[in-house]
Amino acid sequence: MDRPLSEVSYDGFTDDPDRLGVEVPGTPPPLGHLVEPDEQPAVAVDAPGDREPLVWLAHRRIRTLGCYWHVGWSAARPDTLLRSGAAARLGEVADALPEPFGLAVFDAWRPLALQAELWHAAYDDHLVPPGFVADPDPDPARPPAHLTGGTVDLTLTWHGRPLALGSPFDAFDDRAVTSGHEDRPGRVRDLRRLLVGAMAGAGFVVLDLEWWHFEWGTRRWAALRDDVPRYGPARPGPGPREGVS
């Protein structure tokens, strides 16, 4: 795609929870202090999760939206893949959400070619602030988070309809900051709390810069959890294996 990232819109993939009248059960716990690590450990050659295959994400309470494919990024793929361990954890999150909530995935495993395409589109466009798109580093010890298969961009669904939690997907501005609504009581604040809390319960960590971005087993996850990275760069096999259902 030969367009600046700021000119690409994902508005049509989600609905406004206020317009839908979404009912949030109770008042979910506050997010707490979200931090970013100063450094991230390198991935070892024998990373403990690297034997886990990439699997096709298939679950009765998880929709896959294929945003990058549908808007026309040239290196995007139509399938949605995650490491098998991350996919299983995501299935646990979906099953634990109160009805009629579910999950909708914008993006998951991302090939390095797509990471490079997004990065160049972002930083040839001076309207996109630094930090939103990871460097497409080819070093296997420092893979971009999405290349590992342990990172997923997602939102909640309400009766199957994906929700915009204060911004569309890939809105690279202050609206996307995860904790940015903590002092604004209302549906968006409570829905973000519900999503982050549900994902944290399965071990995922959120990126405060992007409310939709969650990681498990990555370098950043390891830094925040005082652990070692489980996943290095991932490549799909000859055919995707079916995920949890």
Kinemage of the C-alpha trace (Angstrom):
@kinemage 1
@onewidth
@group {chain A} dominant
@subgroup {mainchain}
@vectorlist {calphas} color= white
{ca met a 1} P 0.000 0.000 0.000
{ca asp a 2} L 1.460 3.330 -1.017
{ca arg a 3} L -0.217 5.579 1.573
{ca pro a 4} L 0.929 7.283 4.795
{ca leu a 5} L -0.239 5.401 7.875
{ca ser a 6} L -2.201 8.411 9.123
{ca glu a 7} L -4.408 8.248 6.010
{ca val a 8} L -5.489 4.635 6.639
{ca ser a 9} L -8.742 4.298 8.599
{ca tyr a 10} L -10.030 1.277 10.540
{ca asp a 11} L -13.191 3.034 11.743
{ca gly a 12} L -15.512 0.589 10.004
{ca phe a 13} L -14.273 -2.443 11.936
{ca thr a 14} L -15.733 -1.359 15.299
{ca asp a 15} L -18.870 0.182 16.837
{ca asp a 16} L -19.217 2.909 19.465
{ca pro a 17} L -20.202 1.286 22.799
{ca asp a 18} L -22.174 4.382 23.818
{ca arg a 19} L -24.246 4.204 20.632
{ca leu a 20} L -24.907 0.508 21.223
{ca gly a 21} L -25.816 1.056 24.874
{ca val a 22} L -23.336 -1.569 26.091
{ca glu a 23} L -24.007 -2.669 29.662
{ca val a 24} L -20.850 -3.210 31.703
{ca pro a 25} L -21.291 -5.600 34.640
{ca gly a 26} L -20.477 -3.726 37.843
{ca thr a 27} L -17.420 -1.477 38.017
{ca pro a 28} L -14.261 -3.366 37.023
{ca pro a 29} L -11.146 -2.767 39.176
{ca pro a 30} L -8.874 0.164 38.213
{ca leu a 31} L -5.978 -0.519 35.876
{ca gly a 32} L -3.311 0.453 38.357
{ca his a 33} L 0.037 1.912 37.319
{ca leu a 34} L 1.083 0.780 33.841
{ca val a 35} L 4.823 0.947 33.200
{ca glu a 36} L 7.218 0.285 30.352
{ca pro a 37} L 10.495 -1.570 30.979
{ca asp a 38} L 13.749 0.335 30.509
{ca glu a 39} L 15.325 -2.684 28.795
{ca gln a 40} L 14.105 -5.955 27.302
{ca pro a 41} L 16.126 -9.196 27.528
{ca ala a 42} L 17.393 -10.807 24.352
{ca val a 43} L 15.798 -14.021 23.107
{ca ala a 44} L 17.974 -17.092 23.649
{ca val a 45} L 18.690 -19.461 20.764
{ca asp a 46} L 16.812 -22.209 22.617
{ca ala a 47} L 13.868 -20.082 23.775
{ca pro a 48} L 11.507 -22.340 25.780
{ca gly a 49} L 8.413 -21.705 23.653
{ca asp a 50} L 9.940 -21.874 20.206
{ca arg a 51} L 8.726 -25.432 19.631
{ca glu a 52} L 5.161 -24.195 19.836
{ca pro a 53} L 3.736 -23.897 16.304
{ca leu a 54} L 1.763 -21.010 14.952
{ca val a 55} L -1.884 -22.075 14.873
{ca trp a 56} L -4.930 -20.691 13.147
{ca leu a 57} L -7.008 -18.807 15.714
{ca ala a 58} L -10.456 -20.418 15.825
{ca his a 59} L -12.759 -20.069 18.830
{ca arg a 60} L -16.520 -19.722 19.140
{ca arg a 61} L -16.229 -16.484 21.156
{ca ile a 62} L -13.374 -14.899 19.198
{ca arg a 63} L -13.869 -13.084 15.899
{ca thr a 64} L -10.922 -12.513 13.567
{ca leu a 65} L -11.129 -9.275 11.576
{ca gly a 66} L -8.041 -9.349 9.330
{ca cys a 67} L -7.811 -5.553 9.329
{ca tyr a 68} L -4.499 -5.220 7.502
{ca trp a 69} L -5.565 -7.684 4.827
{ca his a 70} L -8.883 -5.966 4.206
{ca val a 71} L -7.483 -2.432 3.927
{ca gly a 72} L -4.859 -3.588 1.453
{ca trp a 73} L -1.405 -3.751 3.039
{ca ser a 74} L 0.598 -5.693 0.463
{ca ala a 75} L 2.460 -7.981 2.920
{ca ala a 76} L -0.652 -8.811 4.993
{ca arg a 77} L -2.159 -12.302 5.098
{ca pro a 78} L -5.827 -13.300 5.293
{ca asp a 79} L -5.287 -15.758 8.168
{ca thr a 80} L -4.898 -14.987 11.879
{ca leu a 81} L -2.107 -16.935 13.599
{ca leu a 82} L -0.761 -17.151 17.158
{ca arg a 83} L 1.594 -19.478 18.993
{ca ser a 84} L -0.370 -22.413 20.323
{ca gly a 85} L 0.266 -21.442 23.964
{ca ala a 86} L -0.836 -17.851 23.431
{ca ala a 87} L -3.892 -19.024 21.479
{ca ala a 88} L -4.911 -21.364 24.303
{ca arg a 89} L -4.618 -18.549 26.837
{ca leu a 90} L -6.674 -16.266 24.610
{ca gly a 91} L -9.369 -18.937 24.464
{ca glu a 92} L -9.421 -19.001 28.265
{ca val a 93} L -9.939 -15.231 28.303
{ca ala a 94} L -12.860 -15.455 25.883
{ca asp a 95} L -14.509 -18.270 27.851
{ca ala a 96} L -14.185 -16.363 31.138
{ca leu a 97} L -15.787 -13.129 29.888
{ca pro a 98} L -19.358 -12.522 31.043
{ca glu a 99} L -21.996 -13.039 28.360
{ca pro a 100} L -22.661 -11.424 25.909
{ca phe a 101} L -19.022 -10.273 25.680
{ca gly a 102} L -16.400 -11.904 23.508
{ca leu a 103} L -13.206 -10.910 21.696
{ca ala a 104} L -12.386 -9.621 18.214
{ca val a 105} L -8.801 -9.788 16.932
{ca phe a 106} L -7.494 -7.003 14.703
{ca asp a 107} L -4.050 -8.558 14.175
{ca ala a 108} L -1.851 -11.264 15.698
{ca trp a 109} L 1.297 -12.861 14.209
{ca arg a 110} L 2.776 -10.432 11.716
{ca pro a 111} L 5.458 -11.293 9.125
{ca leu a 112} L 8.581 -9.159 9.127
{ca ala a 113} L 7.708 -7.828 5.658
{ca leu a 114} L 4.433 -6.401 6.999
{ca gln a 115} L 6.202 -4.968 10.054
{ca ala a 116} L 8.608 -3.192 7.701
{ca glu a 117} L 5.756 -1.958 5.500
{ca leu a 118} L 3.915 -0.488 8.494
{ca trp a 119} L 7.089 1.004 9.973
{ca his a 120} L 8.075 2.789 6.777
{ca ala a 121} L 4.525 4.070 6.276
{ca ala a 122} L 4.486 5.353 9.866
{ca tyr a 123} L 7.805 7.125 9.926
{ca asp a 124} L 7.774 8.524 6.435
{ca asp a 125} L 4.618 10.197 7.757
{ca his a 126} L 5.639 12.807 10.321
{ca leu a 127} L 2.128 12.902 11.808
{ca val a 128} L 2.699 9.537 13.552
{ca pro a 129} L 4.525 9.953 16.902
{ca pro a 130} L 7.537 7.725 17.668
{ca gly a 131} L 6.981 4.498 19.589
{ca phe a 132} L 3.737 3.284 18.030
{ca val a 133} L 5.239 0.910 15.432
{ca ala a 134} L 8.154 -1.379 16.313
{ca asp a 135} L 11.371 -1.363 14.331
{ca pro a 136} L 11.410 -4.327 11.880
{ca asp a 137} L 14.663 -5.641 13.366
{ca pro a 138} L 15.750 -8.890 11.617
{ca asp a 139} L 17.991 -9.915 14.547
{ca pro a 140} L 16.435 -13.139 15.968
{ca ala a 141} L 17.493 -12.051 19.462
{ca arg a 142} L 15.438 -8.842 19.162
{ca pro a 143} L 12.322 -9.685 17.146
{ca pro a 144} L 9.387 -7.263 16.886
{ca ala a 145} L 6.691 -8.438 19.293
{ca his a 146} L 4.189 -9.418 16.597
{ca leu a 147} L 6.776 -11.514 14.737
{ca thr a 148} L 7.008 -13.856 17.744
{ca gly a 149} L 3.394 -15.011 17.567
{ca gly a 150} L 2.914 -14.031 21.206
{ca thr a 151} L 1.282 -10.656 20.552
{ca val a 152} L -2.309 -9.890 19.704
{ca asp a 153} L -4.217 -6.694 18.942
{ca leu a 154} L -7.844 -7.045 19.960
{ca thr a 155} L -10.989 -5.584 21.462
{ca leu a 156} L -14.157 -6.729 23.196
{ca thr a 157} L -17.289 -7.715 21.339
{ca trp a 158} L -20.835 -7.096 22.538
{ca his a 159} L -23.346 -9.536 21.064
{ca gly a 160} L -20.646 -10.260 18.485
{ca arg a 161} L -20.074 -6.605 17.514
{ca pro a 162} L -16.457 -5.365 17.928
{ca leu a 163} L -16.182 -2.267 20.104
{ca ala a 164} L -14.100 0.895 19.700
{ca leu a 165} L -12.805 1.492 23.215
{ca gly a 166} L -12.286 5.237 22.964
{ca ser a 167} L -10.614 5.116 19.555
{ca pro a 168} L -10.460 2.982 16.432
{ca phe a 169} L -7.695 0.391 16.042
{ca asp a 170} L -4.315 1.933 15.133
{ca ala a 171} L -5.372 5.443 16.140
{ca phe a 172} L -1.858 6.702 16.803
{ca asp a 173} L -2.646 9.562 19.171
{ca asp a 174} L -3.551 10.257 22.790
{ca arg a 175} L -6.962 8.554 22.448
{ca ala a 176} L -5.187 5.193 22.276
{ca val a 177} L -3.373 5.486 25.631
{ca thr a 178} L -4.735 2.599 27.710
{ca ser a 179} L -4.810 4.474 31.016
{ca gly a 180} L -5.985 7.704 29.390
{ca his a 181} L -9.608 7.198 30.494
{ca glu a 182} L -8.934 6.245 34.115
{ca asp a 183} L -10.056 9.682 35.305
{ca arg a 184} L -13.124 9.698 33.016
{ca pro a 185} L -15.931 7.534 34.455
{ca gly a 186} L -18.034 5.926 31.757
{ca arg a 187} L -18.342 2.983 29.406
{ca val a 188} L -14.945 3.357 27.736
{ca arg a 189} L -13.102 3.414 31.054
{ca asp a 190} L -14.998 0.400 32.379
{ca leu a 191} L -14.664 -1.570 29.135
{ca arg a 192} L -10.928 -0.969 29.028
{ca arg a 193} L -10.700 -2.124 32.631
{ca leu a 194} L -12.740 -5.228 31.791
{ca leu a 195} L -10.520 -6.088 28.824
{ca val a 196} L -7.178 -5.454 30.536
{ca gly a 197} L -8.260 -7.324 33.659
{ca ala a 198} L -9.445 -10.334 31.671
{ca met a 199} L -6.228 -10.477 29.652
{ca ala a 200} L -4.050 -10.009 32.749
{ca gly a 201} L -5.848 -12.927 34.360
{ca ala a 202} L -4.403 -15.156 31.629
{ca gly a 203} L -0.917 -13.665 31.972
{ca phe a 204} L -0.953 -11.106 29.145
{ca val a 205} L 0.560 -7.640 29.569
{ca val a 206} L -0.906 -4.548 27.912
{ca leu a 207} L 0.960 -1.742 26.149
{ca asp a 208} L -0.078 1.559 27.730
{ca leu a 209} L 0.427 3.374 24.428
{ca glu a 210} L -2.213 1.171 22.709
{ca trp a 211} L -5.266 -0.151 24.564
{ca trp a 212} L -5.650 -3.006 22.025
{ca his a 213} L -2.074 -4.420 22.241
{ca phe a 214} L -1.325 -7.442 24.482
{ca glu a 215} L 1.731 -9.703 24.770
{ca trp a 216} L 2.605 -13.073 26.253
{ca gly a 217} L 6.026 -14.726 26.068
{ca thr a 218} L 7.724 -11.781 24.334
{ca arg a 219} L 10.809 -9.799 25.351
{ca arg a 220} L 8.672 -7.011 26.803
{ca trp a 221} L 6.487 -9.526 28.663
{ca ala a 222} L 9.644 -11.068 30.126
{ca ala a 223} L 10.959 -7.695 31.290
{ca leu a 224} L 7.682 -6.838 33.014
{ca arg a 225} L 7.331 -10.301 34.579
{ca asp a 226} L 10.997 -10.739 35.588
{ca asp a 227} L 11.104 -13.830 33.382
{ca val a 228} L 12.863 -14.938 30.195
{ca pro a 229} L 11.379 -14.524 26.715
{ca arg a 230} L 9.566 -17.659 25.601
{ca tyr a 231} L 9.275 -16.806 21.912
{ca gly a 232} L 11.698 -15.799 19.203
{ca pro a 233} L 10.730 -15.101 15.591
{ca ala a 234} L 7.984 -17.425 14.299
{ca arg a 235} L 7.245 -18.709 10.819
{ca pro a 236} L 4.093 -20.489 9.681
{ca gly a 237} L 4.300 -24.114 8.638
{ca pro a 238} L 3.006 -25.517 5.353
{ca gly a 239} L -0.576 -25.125 6.574
{ca pro a 240} L -2.048 -23.529 9.711
{ca arg a 241} L -3.190 -25.894 12.431
{ca glu a 242} L -6.565 -25.236 13.948
{ca gly a 243} L -6.547 -23.409 17.260
{ca val a 244} L -8.678 -23.900 20.358
{ca ser a 245} L -12.428 -24.038 19.817
